[in-house]
């Protein structure tokens, strides 16, 4: 009897919970998505769980929505600057002022020259977009000092790398869907035994010191635009000058006597040549050249001509070499095909001599291909 009375409150509580469960589950079955809800056991379902369960029941996939616009968010490959143009294939001796003078006055805001790998290009910034368009029309495909210029709007490349979004309908990579399986650990490699120390090499004999040429004088730090006449006038007081080999900003001067060469080194070193203070010293002999390798071709009619001046005249080259059938013109050299081996040999005999009015000797030999 006591057990029955003790179990009565529990029985009534269970009946009440069952009655409440029937009342709450009936609206949910009709499609009402109200929260909070109570289950059959009387437990309360929170609003967070109800919201999470609702999309799963409808079959929606909200996680895939951001992927559709991922491709639109990727930065472009390059950005065109509408007021800046890029000009290439410019003659290397042109200056910033001469490049700016190619365009209309007061339309250029800034000019920047770029020298790379022996080539000259320019970035020109204009005040307006119309000025940039007119600048392209003024110089594009135009010949300036023997060069055909090419101009276009400057495209500023982006330095940031963006990940490409998957195409519509493409599946996400497996690495994003599930964590990759842990790679097995690599077996530790055994260290190789230390090698025996190498035997010490015998020291080489020191090279013999170079002896200067008593008749030759080297002069450096020459100002830009120096000629053989100006160098000859600078050494005129020290004797007769036999030859002058003029470089970019230096020269080798050969005098007739060793006394005159020594006096020129003592008297001219540190003197002013134009606006520059030059350095004069005895010329050093050249290093011995390696033996010339054998040519790999068997065509004795093709000759290579090098050390030519930039922008040389092809017609003058054809007139100089008799029997020239074809001339392949390049920047500072050319390949010439002759009709007979005799004419090709006559061209090779001019190796080491100045041609086409040049001050420096040309290099002529067999084409190696």
Buried (B, 14 or more C-beta within 10 A) or exposed (E): EEEEEEEEEEEEEEEEBEEEBEEBEEEBEEEEEEBEBBEEEBEEBEEEEBEEEEEEEEEEEEEEEEBEEEEEEEEEEEEEBBBBBBBBEBBEEBEEEEBBEBBEEEBBBEBEBEEEEEEBBBBBBBEEEEBBBBBBEBBBEEEBEEBEBBBEBBBEEEEEEEEEBBEEEEEEEEEEEEEEEEEEEEEEEEEEEEEEEEEEEEEEEEEEEEEBBBBBBBBEEBEEEBEBEBBEEBBEEBBEBEEBBBBEBBBBBBBEEBEBBBBBBEEBBEEEBEEBEBBBBBBEEEEEEEEEEEBEEEEBBBBBBEBBBEEBEEEEBBEBBEBBEEBEEEEEBBBBBBEEEEBBEBBBEBBEEEBBEEEEBBEBBBBEE
